[in-house]
Amino acid sequence: MDDDSLKSIRPEVPGIQPASSEDEAFFHEVMRPVLKMLHRVVMDVVRSRVKMADGFEGSQAEAEAWVRKAILQQPMLMAELTGVFEAWLTVTERAYFGRERKILGKKLRNLLLHRIVDGVLNPANG
């Protein structure tokens, strides 16, 4: 798939503010839309690797702690999810992500964890 096609299928993410840095722009204009588009795929990958109960009973904080623990017990899971994410980047975006991996990798991990927690707390969404 060419770069324009990849960009054209990304969903709109409401509430994007003007970015103050290139990393922030990448986060809002690339990472958030790509992960929104891939939410069900992310949840399917997580469900295939982590034993999950149907409908988590607990608070947001409890869900976050449970997800973090589950992810840490599966070290290859985050690598797999990162690979799924990177597959949907353009050539230029992938190069930028590679150059800024230390900062953007942390942002990606946090965004993935947030989306997974949302999927755990709201199974109908993912």
N, C-alpha and C positions, 0 to 999 in steps of 0.2 A: 504494500500500500504506500502511495507517495505521501509526502509531508502534508500537502494541502488536504488530502482525503482524511488523514489522521486528525488534523485540526478540525475539520468540518463535522466530525461525528461526536465531538466532545460536547457535553451538556453545558448550558449556561449555569453559572453559580451566582446567585443573587448576593448583593451586598459587597461586591469587590470594590475596595477603596483604591485611590491612586497609590501606587507603591513608592516608598521612599528609597528603595535600593533594588538592585538587580535580583538579589536573592528573594526579596519580598515579592517582586513582580513574578518571578518564576513560581513561587509558592502559590500565589493566588490565580495566576493565569494559566498555569500548566498543571501543577500537582493536584490542586483541589478538583478541577474539572476531570482530570484523568481518573482519580480515585473515586469520584462520584460515579463516573461511567462504569468503573470496574467493581463497584461495591458488592454486587452479587457474586462475582467471580472470587473476590477476596474472601467473602464469607464461605463459599464452597470449599476453597483451599483450606481455610481454617478448620471447617467442620471435618474435612478429610484427615486432618492431622491431630486434632484435639478433640477428646471426648467432651461433647457439650450436651448439657441437659436442654430439653425443650422448654424454653421460657425461663430465664434466670429470675429467681426470686431474691431480690435484694436491692440495696441502694446503688446509686451511681458509683460511689466510692468503693463499695464491695465488688461491683462488676469490674471496675478498673483494676483493682488488686488481683482479682481472679484472672483476668485477661493477661496482665503483665506476667503473673506466675506461669500461666499456661504457655505463653510465648517463650519465656525464658527456658522452659523445659524442652522446647523444640527449637534448638539453635538453627536448624536449616530452614525453618518456617519463614523467618524474616528474610532470609536470602532468597527463598522462592518467591515471596511476595514482592520483593524489590525487583526481581527479574520480570515478573508479570507487569509491574509498573513500567519498567524501562522499555519493555517491548512496545508500548504504546506512545513512546516519545519520537519526535522527529530526529533526524540525524543531528541537527544543530542543538536541540534540547538535550539529547543524550550526551553530546560532547560537553555541554555546560554542566550537566549533572555530574559527569565524571570529574571535571575540574574542581567542582565545589562539593564533592561527595561528603567531606567531613561535616560541613554545616547542613547541607541539604539532606544527607542521610539521616541525621537526627530529626529534622523536620518531617521527613517521610515516615520514620518510625513512629513519631508522636501522632501524626495524622492517621496512619494505619491503625494504631491502637485506639484512637478516638472512634474511628469508623467501626472497628470490631466491637468495641464496647456498645456502640449504638445498635449494632446488629444483634448482640447478645440480649440487650435490654428490650429491644423492639424486633423480635424475630420476623414480624410481618414486613419489615423494611428490608430484609436481606435474606 
